[in-house]
C-alpha cells in the first residue's frame, strides 16, 4: 500500500557510489508517511550532499560546525497557501556511510533509517524532550521493522 500521492525529488550532489537509488528513497518515505498515518498528498525533496555541503548547511541553519547525517527543513507556507509540500531533507552520504560502518549496520539499513527519521521531522516529530524522543524512536522502530530492518537504537 502506497501513500495517496507522494511526489518526491531526489538530487545527488555527492558521488553516487554506495548511495541508494531514488526508488529506495521513495519506498522509505512512503513507509514513514504510512507509519505517521499521513493520508493526504505529500511532496518533498531529498538532496544527497557531500561533507562540505553538509557542514555548511549544519553551520548555517543549526549553528553547528560539522556535517551531520540528516537535516530536515520543514516548509513554512504563508497563511492561506495550501500545498502538499512538507519540506526538504539533506542527507550527507559520507556521514551515513561512516556511521553505518562504526555502528556495524548495513549501509542500506542506515540510509533507510535516516530517510524515515528525516521525513518524521518534516511531519513535526522531534526528539528534544525525552518523551518526544521515546515516541519518535518507537515510531521509527515500527516503521523500519515493517521494512525488515532491525531496531536502529538497539546495541
Residue pairs with C-beta under 8 A, 6 or more apart in sequence:
1 34
2 30
3 30
3 33
3 34
3 38
3 39
3 42
4 39
4 40
4 41
4 42
5 41
5 42
5 84
6 26
6 29
6 30
6 33
6 41
6 42
6 43
6 44
7 41
7 42
7 43
7 44
7 84
8 22
8 25
8 26
8 29
8 43
8 44
8 45
8 46
9 44
9 45
9 46
10 22
10 25
10 26
10 45
10 46
10 47
10 48
11 45
11 46
11 47
11 48
12 19
12 47
12 48
13 47
13 48
13 49
13 50
13 53
14 48
14 49
14 50
14 53
14 92
14 93
14 94
15 50
15 93
16 48
18 93
18 97
18 107
19 48
19 93
19 111
20 108
20 111
24 108
24 111
24 112
25 46
25 115
27 147
28 111
28 112
28 115
28 116
28 119
28 147
29 44
29 46
29 115
29 116
29 119
31 116
31 143
31 144
31 146
31 147
32 115
32 116
32 119
32 120
32 123
32 143
33 42
33 119
33 123
34 143
35 116
35 120
35 139
35 142
35 143
35 146
36 119
36 120
36 123
36 125
36 139
38 123
40 84
41 84
42 84
42 86
43 83
43 84
43 85
43 86
44 85
44 86
44 87
44 88
44 89
44 119
44 122
45 88
45 89
46 88
46 89
46 90
46 91
46 115
46 118
47 88
47 89
47 90
47 91
48 91
48 93
49 57
49 90
49 91
49 92
49 93
50 92
50 93
50 94
51 67
51 92
51 94
51 95
52 67
53 90
53 92
54 67
54 68
54 71
54 90
54 92
54 94
54 95
55 65
55 66
55 67
57 71
57 90
58 64
58 65
58 66
58 67
58 68
58 71
59 65
61 71
61 73
62 68
62 71
67 92
67 94
67 95
68 92
68 95
69 91
69 92
69 95
69 96
69 99
69 114
70 89
70 90
70 91
70 92
70 96
70 114
70 115
70 117
70 118
70 121
71 89
71 90
71 91
71 118
72 87
72 88
72 89
72 118
72 121
72 122
73 87
73 88
73 89
73 90
73 122
74 86
74 87
74 121
74 122
74 124
75 83
75 85
75 86
75 87
75 88
75 122
77 83
77 85
86 119
86 122
86 123
87 122
89 115
89 118
89 119
89 122
91 111
91 114
91 115
91 118
96 107
96 110
96 111
96 114
97 107
99 105
99 110
100 106
100 107
100 109
100 110
100 111
101 107
103 110
103 155
104 155
105 152
109 144
109 149
109 150
109 152
110 152
112 144
112 147
112 149
113 140
113 144
113 149
113 152
116 140
116 143
116 144
117 140
120 136
120 139
120 140
125 132
125 135
125 136
125 139
126 132
126 133
126 136
127 133
127 136
127 137
137 153
140 152
140 153
141 151
141 152
141 153
144 150
144 151
144 152
145 151
